[in-house]
Amino acid sequence: MRSAFVLGLVLLAAPAFAATPPLESLKLPPGFQIAVWTDQVPDAREMALGAKNTVFVGSRDAGKVFAVTYAADGKADKVRTVASGLQLPVGVAFHGGDLYVSAISRIYVIRDIENHLDAPPKPELVTDKLHTETAHGWKFIAFGPDNKLYVPVGAPCNICDRGDEGFAQLLRMNPDGSGVETVARGIRNTVGFDWRPTDKSLWFTDNGRDMLGDDMPSDELNHLTKPGEHFGYPYCHQGDTLDPEFGKGRNCKDFTPPVLKLGAHVAALGMRFYNGTQFPAAYHGAVIVAEHGSWNRTAKSGYRVMTVRLNGNKVVSYEPLVEGFLVDEKVSGRPADVQPLPDGSLLISDDDNGAIYRVTYKKQ
């Protein structure tokens, strides 16, 4: 088994990929085009921009972290493996020239990574004090405008009340792992968050619980307005529905409701604010959400990339940007994250195919 380094963890076998989806099945608004940027990133999940034309990509079952360099015209150039042997390293975050990687109970950092892509240094441990549970234990991570590293701790279950043990929360810490504090509570599992450029406020997706039927509850788009807010889990779902077990004696009005119900079981994962100039003006400041798709719904839902337009903190519209990964109940791809490039194009990772797509716009 080949790896750049091994940390005493089991390296899970890379999944068998579906064929790269036929792009002709994908539908976008007029003027938009989509192309395969690279299909050499097994189990691609979170993406993070470097400073020197590099996109870093975490994975889940592949146990690897990739670096994709790209040319001035935005086209992918070369794919390198910069880390292997990690436990579900979904999360990647670039900060001050260093690459931070999540691995369940641990956060690592690879120093000065872009100057050592061909021979990356051994990762340094930032912290090993996170929970070890793997259920909802893989982590999307990102640095905020406050230069703190934000790290979610998902609920280790479908539905349970373990917030007092530090689950179902969003944490932040200093780059060296010190100063850990809880930013938000009552979050079942967020695998995507970003800060609105205009006011630096935090927005995030959250996956609703399972086993309440096909249409309940909805996944959520949430907005944090003050540290310590509680978003309901496991007591209240989608802002208005008490849990049949844990909601007894509770009131949904005591928790922060979502800004938008995204749909039941759509598995909303990565999200970013679009602040580029390539797309039409209507997309400026919009939230782009990758919906990975349902796993236990009678009729599948999700499997698309959506645009949420805002007017202040109010939702104006919720419309598809890319759909067609699901046709007649057959799945050809699963969007996991979105990442704008500096030229205003948009990358979409697809862990089902080990691919990243690039969406561009040209006025018709």
C-alpha positions in Angstrom: 0.0 0.0 0.0 1.6 3.3 -1.1 1.3 6.4 1.0 3.1 9.7 1.5 3.1 9.0 5.2 1.3 6.6 7.6 0.1 7.7 11.1 -0.8 4.3 12.5 -4.3 4.6 11.1 -6.1 2.2 8.8 -6.1 3.4 5.3 -9.5 2.6 3.9 -9.7 1.2 0.4 -10.5 3.7 -2.3 -14.1 3.3 -3.5 -14.9 2.0 -6.9 -15.9 5.0 -9.0 -18.9 5.3 -11.3 -18.0 6.4 -14.8 -17.6 10.2 -15.2 -21.2 11.4 -15.7 -22.1 12.3 -19.3 -22.1 16.1 -19.3 -24.9 16.2 -21.7 -27.2 15.0 -18.9 -26.4 18.0 -16.8 -28.6 21.1 -17.0 -27.5 24.7 -16.3 -29.1 28.1 -16.8 -28.6 29.8 -20.2 -25.0 31.0 -20.8 -23.4 28.5 -18.3 -21.2 25.7 -19.3 -19.7 22.8 -17.3 -16.7 20.7 -18.0 -14.6 18.1 -16.2 -11.8 19.9 -14.6 -10.1 16.7 -13.4 -11.2 13.1 -12.8 -8.0 12.2 -10.8 -9.2 13.0 -7.3 -10.6 9.8 -5.7 -13.6 10.5 -3.3 -13.2 14.3 -3.6 -14.8 16.3 -0.8 -13.9 19.7 0.6 -11.8 22.0 -1.5 -9.6 24.9 -0.4 -7.8 27.6 -2.4 -4.1 28.0 -2.0 -2.2 31.2 -2.8 -0.3 30.0 -5.9 -2.8 28.5 -8.3 -3.5 25.4 -6.2 -6.7 23.8 -5.1 -6.4 21.4 -2.2 -8.9 18.6 -2.0 -9.8 16.4 1.0 -11.3 12.9 0.7 -13.3 10.6 2.9 -12.8 6.8 2.2 -9.7 7.4 0.1 -7.8 8.7 3.1 -5.8 11.1 1.0 -5.4 14.8 0.4 -4.7 16.1 -3.1 -3.3 19.2 -4.6 -4.5 20.3 -8.0 -2.4 23.0 -9.7 -4.0 25.0 -12.4 -2.9 27.4 -15.2 -3.6 31.1 -15.7 -6.6 30.2 -17.8 -8.1 28.2 -14.9 -7.5 24.8 -16.5 -6.3 22.0 -14.2 -2.6 21.2 -14.8 -1.4 18.5 -12.4 -2.8 16.4 -9.5 -0.5 15.4 -6.7 -1.1 13.4 -3.5 0.2 15.4 -0.6 -1.0 13.2 2.2 -2.1 9.6 2.7 -3.0 7.2 5.5 -5.3 9.7 7.3 -8.7 8.8 8.9 -11.5 10.4 6.8 -9.5 13.6 5.9 -12.5 15.4 4.4 -11.6 18.9 5.7 -8.8 21.1 4.2 -8.1 24.7 5.1 -5.3 26.9 3.8 -3.9 29.6 6.1 -0.7 31.6 6.0 0.9 29.3 3.5 0.1 26.2 5.6 -2.5 23.5 4.9 -4.7 22.3 7.8 -6.3 18.8 7.5 -9.0 17.2 9.6 -8.8 13.6 10.6 -11.7 12.7 13.0 -10.2 13.4 16.4 -7.1 15.2 15.1 -6.2 18.3 13.1 -2.8 18.3 11.3 -0.9 21.1 9.5 1.5 20.7 6.6 3.8 23.7 6.6 4.6 25.9 3.5 2.8 23.4 1.4 2.8 25.1 -2.0 6.6 25.3 -2.0 6.8 21.6 -1.4 4.1 20.0 -3.5 6.4 17.3 -4.9 7.9 16.4 -1.5 5.5 17.5 1.2 6.8 17.6 4.7 5.4 15.4 7.4 2.2 16.8 8.9 2.5 18.3 12.4 -0.2 17.6 15.0 -2.3 20.7 15.9 -4.7 18.9 18.2 -5.7 15.3 19.1 -8.4 16.3 21.6 -11.5 16.0 19.4 -13.9 13.2 19.8 -13.0 9.8 18.2 -16.5 8.8 17.0 -16.6 8.3 13.3 -20.4 8.7 12.9 -20.6 12.3 11.6 -17.0 12.6 12.7 -15.5 13.7 9.4 -15.1 17.4 9.3 -15.4 20.4 6.9 -13.0 23.0 8.3 -12.3 26.6 7.5 -10.6 29.7 8.8 -12.8 32.7 9.6 -12.2 36.4 9.2 -11.0 36.3 12.8 -8.1 34.0 11.8 -9.6 31.2 13.9 -10.0 27.7 12.7 -13.6 26.6 12.7 -14.2 22.9 13.4 -17.6 21.2 13.7 -18.3 18.2 16.0 -21.3 16.3 14.6 -23.8 14.3 16.6 -22.4 10.7 16.9 -25.8 9.3 16.0 -29.0 9.9 14.0 -30.8 11.3 17.0 -29.4 11.6 20.5 -28.9 14.2 23.2 -25.2 14.5 23.8 -24.6 18.2 23.6 -23.3 18.2 27.2 -20.5 16.0 26.0 -19.4 18.4 23.3 -21.3 17.0 20.4 -23.6 18.8 17.9 -21.5 21.9 18.1 -19.3 24.2 16.0 -16.0 25.1 17.6 -13.2 27.5 16.8 -9.6 27.6 17.9 -6.3 29.4 17.3 -4.1 28.1 14.5 -2.0 26.2 17.1 -5.0 24.4 18.6 -5.3 26.6 21.7 -8.2 28.7 22.9 -11.0 26.3 21.9 -14.4 27.7 22.3 -17.9 26.8 21.3 -19.5 29.1 18.7 -22.8 27.4 18.1 -24.9 24.5 19.5 -27.7 22.4 18.4 -26.2 21.5 15.0 -26.6 17.9 14.0 -23.9 17.8 11.3 -22.6 20.8 9.3 -20.4 19.9 6.4 -20.3 23.3 4.9 -20.0 26.9 6.1 -18.8 30.3 4.9 -18.7 34.0 5.9 -20.7 36.6 3.9 -18.1 39.1 2.5 -20.3 42.1 3.3 -20.7 41.7 7.0 -18.4 38.7 7.9 -21.3 36.8 9.4 -21.2 33.0 9.4 -23.7 30.9 7.4 -23.8 27.1 7.4 -25.7 24.1 6.1 -27.0 21.4 8.5 -28.2 17.9 7.8 -31.6 16.9 9.3 -32.2 13.7 11.1 -33.4 10.5 9.4 -36.2 8.1 10.1 -39.1 10.5 10.3 -40.4 9.7 6.8 -39.6 10.9 3.3 -40.5 14.5 3.8 -39.4 15.3 7.3 -37.3 17.1 8.4 -35.7 19.5 6.0 -32.0 20.1 5.8 -31.2 23.7 6.7 -29.4 26.9 5.7 -28.5 28.7 8.9 -27.2 32.1 9.9 -25.2 32.7 13.1 -25.9 36.2 14.5 -24.2 35.8 17.9 -21.8 33.3 19.5 -23.5 30.5 21.5 -26.8 30.4 19.5 -28.6 27.1 19.7 -30.2 25.8 16.4 -32.5 23.2 17.8 -31.0 19.7 17.5 -32.1 17.3 18.9 -35.1 19.0 20.3 -36.5 20.9 17.4 -36.1 20.3 13.6 -36.3 22.7 10.7 -37.3 25.5 13.1 -40.9 24.3 13.6 -41.1 20.6 14.4 -40.4 19.1 17.8 -38.7 15.8 17.9 -41.1 13.0 18.9 -38.7 11.8 21.6 -36.4 14.6 22.6 -38.8 17.5 21.9 -41.1 16.7 24.9 -41.5 19.7 27.1 -39.6 21.9 24.6 -40.7 24.9 22.4 -39.2 25.5 19.0 -39.4 29.3 19.7 -36.5 28.8 22.1 -34.1 28.0 19.3 -32.8 29.8 16.2 -34.8 28.7 13.1 -33.1 28.2 9.7 -33.0 31.0 7.1 -34.2 28.4 4.5 -35.5 24.9 4.5 -33.4 23.2 1.8 -35.6 20.0 1.4 -35.8 16.7 3.2 -32.8 14.4 2.9 -31.1 16.4 0.2 -27.8 16.1 2.2 -26.7 19.7 1.8 -22.9 19.7 2.2 -20.4 22.3 1.0 -21.5 25.9 0.5 -19.8 29.2 -0.5 -20.8 32.7 -1.1 -20.2 33.7 -4.8 -18.4 37.0 -4.9 -16.9 36.7 -8.4 -17.7 38.8 -11.5 -17.8 36.1 -14.2 -21.4 35.0 -13.4 -24.3 37.4 -14.0 -24.9 40.2 -11.4 -27.8 38.2 -10.0 -25.4 35.7 -8.6 -23.2 38.2 -6.8 -23.5 37.6 -3.1 -25.6 34.4 -3.6 -25.0 31.2 -1.6 -24.1 28.2 -3.7 -24.9 24.9 -2.1 -23.8 21.4 -3.0 -26.5 18.8 -2.3 -25.0 15.3 -2.1 -28.3 13.5 -2.3 -30.5 11.3 -0.2 -29.6 7.7 0.8 -32.9 6.4 2.3 -35.7 8.4 0.7 -38.3 6.5 -1.3 -37.9 8.9 -4.2 -34.4 10.3 -4.3 -33.8 14.0 -3.5 -30.8 16.3 -3.9 -28.0 15.4 -6.3 -27.7 19.0 -7.5 -26.1 22.3 -6.9 -28.4 25.1 -5.8 -28.3 28.9 -5.8 -29.8 30.8 -2.8 -30.2 34.5 -3.5 -30.5 36.8 -0.5 -31.8 40.3 0.2 -30.2 41.1 3.5 -30.9 38.1 5.7 -34.0 37.1 3.7 -34.1 34.5 1.0 -35.3 35.8 -2.4 -35.0 32.6 -4.4 -33.8 29.0 -4.3 -33.0 27.7 -7.8 -30.9 25.0 -9.4 -27.5 26.0 -10.9 -26.6 22.4 -11.9 -29.0 19.5 -12.0 -29.1 16.2 -13.9 -26.9 14.1 -11.6 -30.3 12.3 -10.9 -32.4 11.2 -13.9 -35.3 8.8 -13.5 -34.0 7.7 -10.1 -30.6 6.8 -11.5 -27.6 8.6 -10.0 -24.6 9.7 -12.1 -22.8 11.9 -9.6 -22.9 13.4 -6.1 -21.9 17.0 -5.5 -19.9 17.4 -2.3 -18.5 20.9 -2.3 -18.3 24.1 -4.3 -15.4 26.5 -4.6 -15.1 29.7 -6.7 -11.8 30.3 -8.5 -10.3 33.8 -8.6 -11.4 34.2 -12.3 -15.0 33.8 -11.1 -15.6 30.3 -12.4 -16.9 27.7 -10.0 -15.5 24.2 -9.0 -17.8 21.4 -7.9 -16.4 18.3 -6.3 -18.1 14.9 -6.9 -16.9 12.1 -4.6 -18.9 9.5 -6.5 -16.8 9.9 -9.6 -13.5 11.2 -8.1 -14.0 14.3 -10.2 -14.1 18.1 -10.0 -16.2 20.0 -12.6 -15.7 23.7 -13.6 -18.7 25.9 -14.3 -18.0 29.0 -16.5 -20.3 31.6 -17.9 -20.2 33.4 -21.2 -22.8 36.0 -22.0 -25.0 34.9 -25.0 
